Amino acid sequence: MQRKRRGLGTKLLQLFVCGVKRDLLPEAEADVSIQPEVTAAHIGEHIEHSRLLSASKDLIALEHKVYSRTYGKSEAEARRDEMELEELYQRLEKAVCRIVKESIANYNSDLLQQAVEAMTEQEKEDQKYPPERVIPVANKTRPRKWKTMWWDAVKHSVNERIKIREVSSTNNISFTATHLLHLGITFRDDLTHVVSHLRQHYTEDYDVCNTYAGFYFDSFCKHLEILTDFELSDEDTSLILSWVESIYPNEILNCFSVEEGVDVEKLRHLLPSHHIRKLEYNYIINEETTIQEWMQKSLHLEVKMWKENKEPETLNDCFHSELPIDILQMIYSAKDRAGTLSADLSRLLMHTLSPKLADFLKSYKEAFEEFIVQHIQHNYFKSIIMVNINSCQAFREGIETLMNPIYNGCLSTLGDVENAGYEVLLQDLFQNLKSYFKQFSQKNGLCSYQTMEGIIKTTRDYLSRLTMLKETCYKDAVERIHFHLVKEYIARLMRKKVSKKIPDELQSMASQILNNSKLIEDCCSSQGSRADWLNPVIPSLAEIIKLQDTNAIQLEVALLARNFPDITKKHIASILYIKGNLTNAEVRSIQDILDHCERSMDSSCPKLFSYIN
């Protein structure tokens, strides 16, 4: 078959048509591909398959069409289309909210990214309808406020996550402890998830980390306030304070920073200050009551052991009681427990416990004094005295480390107990020494070296019975003995039993007095006496007795008065009586030196002559 030949007109027509196709048809086809017809069914399919960004964009396009002034449909048809549009928006909102809510527990990166981008498109569209702009009459749905919807979704998800549920407590953990643990762990772990995973999907204007943090914080605060409205046990009061003051700021807030998008300064205070003050007040009352009860119980048991017919326990070769350890451990533990909550609470608690400790020590003193009076025939009477002196030292060391001026009263009470103990412990020694000191009152007895040797031997023998005292307490006992020996010897010098006029006799007497002083000093120093301030006094008196020049005597008296400011003219006169070669005028001139020499009258200066009549 032969091809039919085309005419010129046909060829021109083909060229014309080809030109149209080249110039016009591609543009028309492009328009169709860029702006396909948007239908409700198409948008519904996007939503169903989680193509949320596409659904959001198409909804906006459909919204423009439905609310257009040129929308050429009847009123009934337009109303139907508007309802269909709003139903699609509700479906999209529901899908987006579901993904936002589930992003905490069931995180899906792709879905969340779709949801956020869908919201972002809607927010951009809202910006075209600012409050000051006249909105087209036909479209009253803008702004749709998708960000507000997002806030509500986040808040709902947070409340669901942090909601207190009935869970069974394990390991004897209280209801309060269980739920505080739930609140804290949920807050920390969920916010960590927001920072590590969710944050990357949102633009800065969402402030996603602070938004989540704020909702978790508010929910945590509300639950805590509910808990504090109930009558709390001592344990729960302490627990809530621990969370508010320590665990929450240190174990939760410290996990986050401004660099991670969390403004932790806005999340500091879980409870109002008046709630915290109430909790702290109850905490202090609870601690005070508990400690006071334990202190009284401990003292009762201690007194009961004193009365038992057996020797006290020993530790490191010294009599030992657990009472100081128990009492101080209570105080230290309470201080440390409060310190883990806050330094202010710890200081306030110690201020409150101070008078309670003072009251306890007064009760301890009264019990000890009663024991001394009523149980002097106890088989281990002096052993009980020694264990209590040791206990006072332990109390003193523990209380002094607290560095609190309020405890001065406590130390004073301990001093009273120690004085009563040492008085009982040393009274037999001092009674035995009386017969020796009486020999000094006899003529020429002041110079008896043998008498002083007897005193020293008796003292050493007695000290061997006190070795169950702690080292510090033993030295205190030696120091008291040292003071007694010096005081009694000086008292005998001043009895005015001897008066010598011959210088050689006075010098010989002074030399013998120095020998006796050396015996006292050597004995007490070798046993650990710390009363070095006593050593110069007897040699100074011996020097006064030896000197013959009035001016030299005045200088020695001035030096004596500077070292022992409580010495009086009466004491000087008694010493000068031994120097029978002085005139009354010379005696008065020597006494008057006390009116002119420099003497410190500070109450802290040790006193000696005040105890010598």
Helices and strands as residue ranges (DSSP letters): H 8-23, H 25-34, H 40-48, H 52-66, H 75-102, H 109-126, H 146-162, H 175-193, I 194-198, G 199-201, G 204-206, H 208-229, H 234-242, I 243-252, G 253-255, G 258-260, G 264-267, H 273-307, E 314-315, E 318-319, H 323-341, H 343-374, H 381-400, G 405-407, H 408-440, G 445-447, H 449-463, G 464-466, H 471-493, H 503-526, G 532-534, H 537-546, H 550-563, H 569-577, H 584-592, G 593-595, G 609-611
